[in-house]
Amino acid sequence: MPVSMDALADDLAAESAELRSVLAGLSEVQWELATPAEGWTILDQVSHLAYFDDVALRSATDPDAFAAEKAAMDAEGGVSPDTFVERYRSLSGAEMLAWFDEARARLIAAFRELDPKTRVPWFGPAMSAASSLTARIMETWAHAQDVYDTVGATHAPSDRLRHVAHIGVGARAFSYAAHELVMPDVPIRVELTAPDGSTWAWGPEDAPDRISGPAEDFALLITQRRHRDDLALAVVGDAATEWARIGQSFAGDAGTGRQSLSERTAR
């Protein structure tokens, strides 16, 4: 079945609306709360999303402007999310929410009109427009998780988890590159239980190395929002075990992951 940009855009809009419903109720003090991402507040989490929405829009609609922007970043040492969020810490929560709303609306409207196979540049290899929009869903889900964890809100599992898992599986080779490791030539079977009880699967059925369990737990693992010890995932085989340790669905430098619950309570 062909990829539908409208379906992807609808899923991004739904994930955005869920996050926005929490953000809209925050006080200015709460926007400054520290999240599980070290050094980042809720304001920082949202500015990261809004900023890269605008960048993703430029990559798709004005690739020359994106190339110039990327060249300037490279000249300064590369993409640094910490540097970008620092730029916007003077904004109020209300101003940040307005930027997020506007940037997300522009992005969704523009991507609805694109052919899903259109190649768009990015900070790593170029990708299809469909993959770019899927990545925005993954990023929204992951950064929203940090917001929900901070304020104690519920992040109800949905079928949109499939996008997060799909990006995570596809990023296996990148995870090794980010850690400057050579990926073993070993296939891995990923079998996940969707929120509706059905099974989502990637990789050869007969692969000895396997990761299985709830789709939400795999999403939390591959976005590095939870430590493997705190998740109900079965990991079998050396290659699967290594990937579970270093895997990341997001671009940029190697992620540092999160401490396990036992490590946090031991402090």
FILUM-235778 format. One record per residue (C-alpha): residue number from 0; x, z, y. Coordinates in steps of 0.5 Angstrom, whole numbers, plus 500, padded with zeros to 3 digits. Each point is the difference from the previous one (the first is absolute). Example, Ala and Ser with C-alpha at 12.3 -4.5 7.8 and 13.67 -1.06 7.14 Angstrom:
BEGIN
0,525,516,491
1,502,498,507
***
This chain:
BEGIN
0,500,500,500
1,503,498,507
2,502,506,504
3,495,501,506
4,502,502,507
5,493,502,502
6,500,505,494
7,507,503,501
8,498,500,508
9,494,504,498
10,504,505,495
11,505,501,506
12,494,501,505
13,497,505,495
14,507,504,499
15,501,500,508
16,493,503,501
17,501,506,495
18,506,502,503
19,497,499,507
20,494,504,498
21,505,506,500
22,504,498,506
23,494,500,504
24,499,507,499
25,507,503,502
26,502,504,506
27,506,498,504
28,503,506,496
29,499,497,494
30,503,494,501
31,506,503,501
32,500,504,493
33,506,499,496
34,499,495,494
35,503,500,493
36,504,495,502
37,506,504,503
38,501,499,508
39,493,496,500
40,494,503,504
41,493,497,499
42,501,496,506
43,506,497,497
44,497,498,494
45,494,496,504
46,505,497,505
47,504,497,494
48,494,497,497
49,498,497,507
50,507,498,502
51,501,496,493
52,493,497,501
53,502,497,506
54,507,498,497
55,496,497,494
56,495,496,505
57,506,497,503
58,503,498,494
59,494,496,498
60,498,497,506
61,507,499,504
62,506,500,495
63,505,498,506
64,498,507,504
65,500,504,493
66,507,497,499
67,503,502,506
68,497,507,500
69,503,500,493
70,507,498,502
71,500,505,506
72,499,505,495
73,505,498,495
74,505,500,506
75,498,507,501
76,502,502,493
77,493,498,497
78,493,502,499
79,499,508,501
80,493,503,500
81,503,506,503
82,502,497,506
83,494,496,501
84,495,506,499
85,504,504,505
86,498,494,505
87,493,502,500
88,500,508,500
89,498,500,507
90,493,497,498
91,494,505,500
92,496,500,493
93,495,496,504
94,504,495,502
95,504,499,493
96,493,500,497
97,498,494,505
98,506,496,498
99,499,501,493
100,493,497,501
101,502,494,504
102,506,499,496
103,496,500,493
104,495,496,503
105,504,494,502
106,504,500,494
107,494,500,496
108,497,495,504
109,506,495,500
110,501,501,492
111,493,498,498
112,502,493,503
113,506,499,496
114,501,496,494
115,502,506,495
116,506,495,498
117,503,500,507
118,507,502,500
119,501,505,505
120,507,503,502
121,502,508,499
122,506,504,500
123,501,499,493
124,498,493,496
125,495,496,503
126,493,501,497
127,493,497,500
128,495,502,505
129,496,503,494
130,506,505,498
131,501,502,507
132,493,502,501
133,500,504,493
134,506,503,503
135,496,503,506
136,495,503,495
137,506,503,496
138,503,503,507
139,493,502,502
140,499,504,494
141,507,503,499
142,500,502,508
143,493,503,499
144,502,504,494
145,505,504,505
146,494,501,505
147,495,502,495
148,505,505,497
149,502,503,507
150,493,501,502
151,497,502,493
152,495,494,499
153,498,496,494
154,503,493,498
155,495,498,495
156,502,495,495
157,498,493,501
158,501,493,497
159,504,499,506
160,506,503,496
161,501,494,496
162,503,497,506
163,505,506,501
164,502,500,492
165,500,492,501
166,505,500,505
167,504,506,497
168,501,496,493
169,502,494,504
170,505,504,504
171,504,503,494
172,506,495,501
173,500,502,508
174,500,507,498
175,507,499,496
176,503,496,506
177,498,505,505
178,504,505,495
179,506,495,499
180,498,500,493
181,500,495,495
182,493,499,497
183,500,500,492
184,497,494,497
185,495,504,496
186,493,499,501
187,495,506,502
188,493,500,498
189,495,504,505
190,493,502,498
191,496,503,505
192,493,503,500
193,496,498,506
194,495,505,503
195,494,496,496
196,504,502,494
197,502,493,498
198,507,498,499
199,505,496,505
200,506,497,497
201,507,497,501
202,506,498,496
203,500,498,492
204,495,503,496
205,506,501,495
206,505,503,505
207,503,506,497
208,501,503,507
209,494,502,503
210,496,504,505
211,493,502,500
212,495,505,503
213,495,500,506
214,501,495,505
215,500,505,505
216,506,504,497
217,504,493,500
218,498,498,507
219,503,507,502
220,506,499,496
221,502,493,502
222,498,502,508
223,505,506,499
224,494,505,502
225,501,504,494
226,505,502,495
227,500,498,493
228,499,507,497
229,494,501,504
230,496,494,497
231,497,498,494
232,504,494,498
233,503,499,493
234,506,497,501
235,504,497,494
236,507,497,499
237,506,500,504
238,498,494,505
239,494,503,501
240,502,507,502
241,506,497,504
242,494,496,504
243,496,506,501
244,506,504,503
245,501,494,505
246,494,496,501
247,497,498,507
248,495,496,502
249,502,500,507
250,506,496,504
251,506,502,503
252,505,505,498
253,500,504,493
254,495,505,501
255,501,508,499
256,494,501,496
257,496,507,500
258,502,507,497
259,496,502,494
260,495,506,501
261,505,505,496
262,506,498,505
263,495,501,506
264,498,507,498
265,507,502,498
266,502,500,507
***
